[in-house]
Amino acid sequence: MKIRKILFYSLSLLIIISASFVLGYYTKSQYVFLNPSETNFELIAEAYQLITNNFVSAEDISEDVIIHGAIAGMVSALGDPYSNFFNIEDTKIFLDDTEGKFEGVGMEVGIRDDDFKVISPLKGTPAYNAGILSGDIVLRIDDVDTRDVSLEDGVALIRGEKGTEVVLMILRDGWSEPREFKIIRDVISVASAEWELLDGDIAHINLYHFYRNADYDFKNIALDIINSPAKAIVLDMRGNSGGYLNVSREIAGWFLEKGDVFVIEDSPSGQRIEEIRSNGRLYQYPLIVLIDTGSASASEIVAGALRDNRGIQLIGQTSFGKGSIQKLEYLSDGSSIKITIARWLTPNGDLVSEKGLTPDIEVDFDVEEYKKGNDIQLNKALEVIQRMI
């Protein structure tokens, strides 16, 4: 009976139920079915029987734990930091994150060059207020060395109930020694976008993410700008770590024309071109895009589309370089797999993975100046766009 169960769960990995969204994001399922005659599932069943019959504490280990461990091992064997197995609880946490509200410190993290690295702290969150910066390397979470944990386990350690403390050991470029950051967790509720009128006629849009409803929020901002004295726009995607592909396409559509290439998706089945589906009501506005090392995934796709289609200048720092697309697939017990199904290229065919987008005008972020209220990257963008009006 147990052998039949392990075979059922193994096969269920191949016959998975598609979720229509994931951070990254691709919404059309494409399956490659393995031929059971070429795949020795009996070996999995053999290993399961060996473990359950011989392990000294087998009676204390549930079947689900062993099955989930086997699936996690298969995903881990891909060697891809963006492909992950989520048990039922982790699936719920992941989905909560994409709603833009959760408990924790408020920073996006990823694995880069085997380092547990901060992609970006979210503005106004405990991590941001504590001084965590994009590019910081997290060496230790409380007493746990990040070299000993997976990305998802590290995220779980950082998260926690509001009011509790987590201690992060951080190493930053330019530091000779790592430093401790003691951060009190809170409820993180992240706005998708905000805007303000600068210098009387320049709309500065802070676009923080592309999660659910960000396109709706952006529509309200766009209509406000159209009805304002704004003559030009600075689109600020610094620290924007990405979100849903379809949401980012809708937002990019305000600045591009119908039929413009949005992104090229390169998968084992070939290349597929995503195009803009709506006419851009903000197309006529002179535009500058701000990016930094925390701009990743969907924000890089948008920046690349604006650069390649309209020649829009990018100002700031080289972006993170997450050039892959994931989708979330549910397994039959409610657990899930987030798996990379394609790499993406800009409309001109540039591969962004690992190298990021290089700004046309490079301006480093100055922490001390920013604390004084002097945002030198934004100031440069305003200087450049004033000459375009």
KOLZA-283466 format. One record per residue (C-alpha): residue number from 1; residue in one letter; x, y, z. Coordinates in steps of 0.25 Angstrom, whole numbers. Layout:
# KOLZA-283466
SITE  resi  resn      u      v      w
SITE   NUM     A      X      Y      Z
...
This chain:
# KOLZA-283466
SITE  resi  resn      u      v      w
SITE     1     M      0      0      0
SITE     2     K     11     10      4
SITE     3     I     18      6     -9
SITE     4     R      6     10    -17
SITE     5     K      5     23    -10
SITE     6     I     19     27    -13
SITE     7     L     17     24    -27
SITE     8     F      4     32    -27
SITE     9     Y     11     44    -21
SITE    10     S     23     43    -30
SITE    11     L     14     43    -42
SITE    12     S      6     54    -37
SITE    13     L     18     63    -38
SITE    14     L     17     61    -53
SITE    15     I      2     63    -54
SITE    16     I      1     76    -46
SITE    17     I    -11     86    -46
SITE    18     S     -7    100    -51
SITE    19     A     -8    113    -43
SITE    20     S    -10    125    -52
SITE    21     F      0    133    -45
SITE    22     V     14    133    -39
SITE    23     L     25    143    -36
SITE    24     G     31    145    -49
SITE    25     Y     21    142    -57
SITE    26     Y     16    132    -67
SITE    27     T      2    128    -68
SITE    28     K      1    117    -79
SITE    29     S      5    103    -74
SITE    30     Q     14     95    -83
SITE    31     Y     17     81    -78
SITE    32     V     28     71    -83
SITE    33     F     23     57    -79
SITE    34     L     34     47    -75
SITE    35     N     32     33    -81
SITE    36     P     30     24    -69
SITE    37     S     37     13    -76
SITE    38     E     49     22    -77
SITE    39     T     48     27    -62
SITE    40     N     51     17    -51
SITE    41     F     40     21    -41
SITE    42     E     42      7    -34
SITE    43     L     56     13    -29
SITE    44     I     48     23    -22
SITE    45     A     39     13    -16
SITE    46     E     51      4    -12
SITE    47     A     57     16     -5
SITE    48     Y     44     19      3
SITE    49     Q     43      4      7
SITE    50     L     57      4     12
SITE    51     I     55     17     20
SITE    52     T     42     13     27
SITE    53     N     47     -2     29
SITE    54     N     61      2     35
SITE    55     F     61     16     41
SITE    56     V     62     15     56
SITE    57     S     51     25     58
SITE    58     A     43     23     46
SITE    59     E     30     22     54
SITE    60     D     32     37     58
SITE    61     I     33     42     44
SITE    62     S     20     44     36
SITE    63     E     19     39     22
SITE    64     D     16     53     17
SITE    65     V     29     58     23
SITE    66     I     37     47     15
SITE    67     I     29     50      2
SITE    68     H     31     65      3
SITE    69     G     46     63      6
SITE    70     A     47     54     -7
SITE    71     I     40     65    -15
SITE    72     A     48     76     -9
SITE    73     G     61     68    -13
SITE    74     M     56     67    -27
SITE    75     V     54     82    -28
SITE    76     S     67     85    -21
SITE    77     A     74     76    -31
SITE    78     L     71     86    -42
SITE    79     G     81     95    -36
SITE    80     D     72    107    -39
SITE    81     P     71    117    -27
SITE    82     Y     57    122    -32
SITE    83     S     51    108    -33
SITE    84     N     45    103    -19
SITE    85     F     36     93    -13
SITE    86     F     26     99     -3
SITE    87     N     19     90      7
SITE    88     I      4     94     10
SITE    89     E      8    105     21
SITE    90     D     19    110     12
SITE    91     T     10    111      0
SITE    92     K      0    120      9
SITE    93     I     12    129     13
SITE    94     F     16    130     -2
SITE    95     L      2    134     -6
SITE    96     D      1    144      6
SITE    97     D     14    151      1
SITE    98     T      8    153    -13
SITE    99     E     -4    160     -6
SITE   100     G      6    170     -1
SITE   101     K      3    168     14
SITE   102     F     10    159     24
SITE   103     E     18    159     37
SITE   104     G     33    160     36
SITE   105     V     44    171     34
SITE   106     G     40    175     20
SITE   107     M     52    171     10
SITE   108     E     53    163     -2
SITE   109     V     64    153     -2
SITE   110     G     71    143    -12
SITE   111     I     83    134    -14
SITE   112     R     94    141    -23
SITE   113     D    108    135    -24
SITE   114     D    104    125    -13
SITE   115     D    102    137     -4
SITE   116     F     89    140      4
SITE   117     K     87    154     -2
SITE   118     V     77    165      0
SITE   119     I     70    169    -13
SITE   120     S     63    181     -7
SITE   121     P     57    186      6
SITE   122     L     43    191      5
SITE   123     K     41    205      7
SITE   124     G     36    209     21
SITE   125     T     38    195     27
SITE   126     P     46    191     39
SITE   127     A     58    186     30
SITE   128     Y     58    199     22
SITE   129     N     57    207     35
SITE   130     A     68    199     41
SITE   131     G     78    203     29
SITE   132     I     78    190     22
SITE   133     L     82    192      7
SITE   134     S     81    185     -6
SITE   135     G     93    176     -8
SITE   136     D     95    174      7
SITE   137     I     99    159     10
SITE   138     V     92    152     21
SITE   139     L    103    144     28
SITE   140     R     94    139     40
SITE   141     I     80    139     44
SITE   142     D     80    139     59
SITE   143     D     89    128     62
SITE   144     V     88    121     48
SITE   145     D     98    122     38
SITE   146     T     92    124     24
SITE   147     R    101    115     18
SITE   148     D     94    104     25
SITE   149     V     80    107     20
SITE   150     S     72    108      7
SITE   151     L     66    121      3
SITE   152     E     52    117      7
SITE   153     D     57    113     21
SITE   154     G     64    126     22
SITE   155     V     52    134     19
SITE   156     A     44    126     29
SITE   157     L     55    129     40
SITE   158     I     54    144     37
SITE   159     R     39    144     37
SITE   160     G     31    144     50
SITE   161     E     21    150     59
SITE   162     K     20    165     60
SITE   163     G     28    170     72
SITE   164     T     38    159     72
SITE   165     E     53    162     69
SITE   166     V     62    156     59
SITE   167     V     77    158     59
SITE   168     L     83    159     45
SITE   169     M     99    158     43
SITE   170     I    101    167     31
SITE   171     L    113    169     22
SITE   172     R    113    180     12
SITE   173     D    123    185      1
SITE   174     G    133    194      7
SITE   175     W    132    188     21
SITE   176     S    144    181     27
SITE   177     E    135    174     37
SITE   178     P    121    169     37
SITE   179     R    111    177     47
SITE   180     E     99    172     55
SITE   181     F     85    178     52
SITE   182     K     74    176     62
SITE   183     I     61    177     56
SITE   184     I     47    177     62
SITE   185     R     37    170     53
SITE   186     D     24    177     49
SITE   187     V     12    175     40
SITE   188     I     17    178     26
SITE   189     S      7    185     17
SITE   190     V     13    190      5
SITE   191     A      7    201     -4
SITE   192     S      8    197    -19
SITE   193     A     11    211    -24
SITE   194     E     11    226    -20
SITE   195     W     13    239    -27
SITE   196     E     16    254    -25
SITE   197     L     18    266    -34
SITE   198     L     33    271    -33
SITE   199     D     38    284    -38
SITE   200     G     24    288    -42
SITE   201     D     22    280    -54
SITE   202     I     29    266    -53
SITE   203     A     22    254    -48
SITE   204     H     30    245    -39
SITE   205     I     24    231    -38
SITE   206     N     30    221    -28
SITE   207     L     26    208    -33
SITE   208     Y     29    198    -22
SITE   209     H     24    184    -27
SITE   210     F     15    177    -38
SITE   211     Y      7    169    -28
SITE   212     R     -8    167    -29
SITE   213     N    -16    180    -31
SITE   214     A     -4    188    -34
SITE   215     D     -9    191    -48
SITE   216     Y    -22    196    -43
SITE   217     D    -15    205    -33
SITE   218     F     -6    210    -44
SITE   219     K    -18    213    -53
SITE   220     N    -23    223    -42
SITE   221     I     -9    230    -42
SITE   222     A     -8    231    -57
SITE   223     L    -22    237    -58
SITE   224     D    -18    247    -47
SITE   225     I     -5    251    -55
SITE   226     I    -13    253    -67
SITE   227     N    -22    263    -60
SITE   228     S    -10    270    -53
SITE   229     P      0    280    -58
SITE   230     A     11    269    -61
SITE   231     K     19    271    -73
SITE   232     A     28    259    -71
SITE   233     I     30    246    -63
SITE   234     V     41    240    -55
SITE   235     L     37    225    -53
SITE   236     D     45    221    -40
SITE   237     M     46    206    -39
SITE   238     R     58    205    -30
SITE   239     G     56    194    -20
SITE   240     N     45    188    -28
SITE   241     S     47    173    -27
SITE   242     G     36    169    -37
SITE   243     G     23    162    -37
SITE   244     Y     13    157    -47
SITE   245     L     16    157    -62
SITE   246     N      2    161    -66
SITE   247     V      2    173    -56
SITE   248     S     15    178    -61
SITE   249     R     10    177    -75
SITE   250     E     -2    185    -72
SITE   251     I      6    196    -65
SITE   252     A     16    197    -76
SITE   253     G      4    198    -86
SITE   254     W      2    212    -81
SITE   255     F     15    217    -87
SITE   256     L     16    208    -99
SITE   257     E      8    206   -112
SITE   258     K     -1    195   -115
SITE   259     G      7    184   -122
SITE   260     D     21    188   -116
SITE   261     V     29    176   -112
SITE   262     F     28    175    -97
SITE   263     V     37    163    -94
SITE   264     I     43    151   -101
SITE   265     E     41    138    -94
SITE   266     D     51    127    -97
SITE   267     S     47    113    -92
SITE   268     P     50     99    -97
SITE   269     S     38     99   -106
SITE   270     G     44    112   -113
SITE   271     Q     43    127   -112
SITE   272     R     29    134   -110
SITE   273     I     27    149   -112
SITE   274     E     18    156   -102
SITE   275     E     13    169   -108
SITE   276     I      6    181   -102
SITE   277     R     -9    180   -103
SITE   278     S    -13    194   -100
SITE   279     N    -10    208   -105
SITE   280     G     -2    217    -96
SITE   281     R     -9    228    -90
SITE   282     L      4    233    -84
SITE   283     Y     12    231    -97
SITE   284     Q     13    246   -100
SITE   285     Y     20    249    -87
SITE   286     P     36    250    -87
SITE   287     L     40    239    -78
SITE   288     I     52    235    -69
SITE   289     V     53    222    -62
SITE   290     L     61    220    -49
SITE   291     I     67    206    -46
SITE   292     D     77    201    -35
SITE   293     T     82    188    -30
SITE   294     G     69    184    -24
SITE   295     S     61    186    -37
SITE   296     A     58    171    -41
SITE   297     S     50    162    -50
SITE   298     A     37    169    -55
SITE   299     S     43    183    -52
SITE   300     E     55    179    -61
SITE   301     I     45    174    -72
SITE   302     V     38    188    -71
SITE   303     A     51    196    -71
SITE   304     G     56    188    -83
SITE   305     A     43    189    -91
SITE   306     L     43    204    -89
SITE   307     R     58    205    -93
SITE   308     D     57    196   -105
SITE   309     N     44    202   -111
SITE   310     R     45    216   -108
SITE   311     G     59    219   -105
SITE   312     I     56    223    -91
SITE   313     Q     68    226    -82
SITE   314     L     71    218    -70
SITE   315     I     78    225    -58
SITE   316     G     84    219    -46
SITE   317     Q     91    206    -43
SITE   318     T     92    193    -51
SITE   319     S     79    184    -47
SITE   320     F     79    171    -40
SITE   321     G     79    162    -52
SITE   322     K     67    152    -50
SITE   323     G     65    148    -64
SITE   324     S     56    136    -62
SITE   325     I     41    134    -61
SITE   326     Q     34    125    -51
SITE   327     K     20    119    -49
SITE   328     L     14    112    -37
SITE   329     E      8     98    -39
SITE   330     Y     -1     92    -28
SITE   331     L      1     77    -24
SITE   332     S    -11     69    -20
SITE   333     D     -9     71     -5
SITE   334     G     -9     86     -6
SITE   335     S      7     87     -6
SITE   336     S     13     94    -18
SITE   337     I     25     95    -27
SITE   338     K     30    109    -32
SITE   339     I     38    105    -44
SITE   340     T     46    113    -54
SITE   341     I     40    110    -68
SITE   342     A     46    121    -77
SITE   343     R     57    131    -78
SITE   344     W     53    145    -83
SITE   345     L     60    155    -92
SITE   346     T     58    169    -95
SITE   347     P     51    173   -108
SITE   348     N     64    175   -114
SITE   349     G     68    161   -110
SITE   350     D     77    164    -98
SITE   351     L     78    154    -88
SITE   352     V     78    160    -74
SITE   353     S     80    148    -65
SITE   354     E     92    149    -56
SITE   355     K     97    163    -62
SITE   356     G     85    172    -60
SITE   357     L     82    185    -68
SITE   358     T     93    195    -69
SITE   359     P     88    209    -67
SITE   360     D     90    220    -78
SITE   361     I     95    229    -67
SITE   362     E    101    222    -55
SITE   363     V     99    229    -42
SITE   364     D    103    222    -29
SITE   365     F     94    222    -17
SITE   366     D    100    231     -5
SITE   367     V     94    226      8
SITE   368     E     99    238     16
SITE   369     E     94    248      6
SITE   370     Y     80    241      6
SITE   371     K     79    242     21
SITE   372     K     81    257     19
SITE   373     G     69    258      9
SITE   374     N     78    258     -3
SITE   375     D     74    247    -13
SITE   376     I     85    249    -23
SITE   377     Q     80    238    -33
SITE   378     L     66    245    -33
SITE   379     N     72    259    -34
SITE   380     K     80    254    -47
SITE   381     A     67    249    -53
SITE   382     L     60    262    -50
SITE   383     E     72    269    -57
SITE   384     V     72    261    -69
SITE   385     I     57    261    -71
SITE   386     Q     56    276    -69
SITE   387     R     64    277    -82
SITE   388     M     54    269    -89
SITE   389     I     42    277    -86
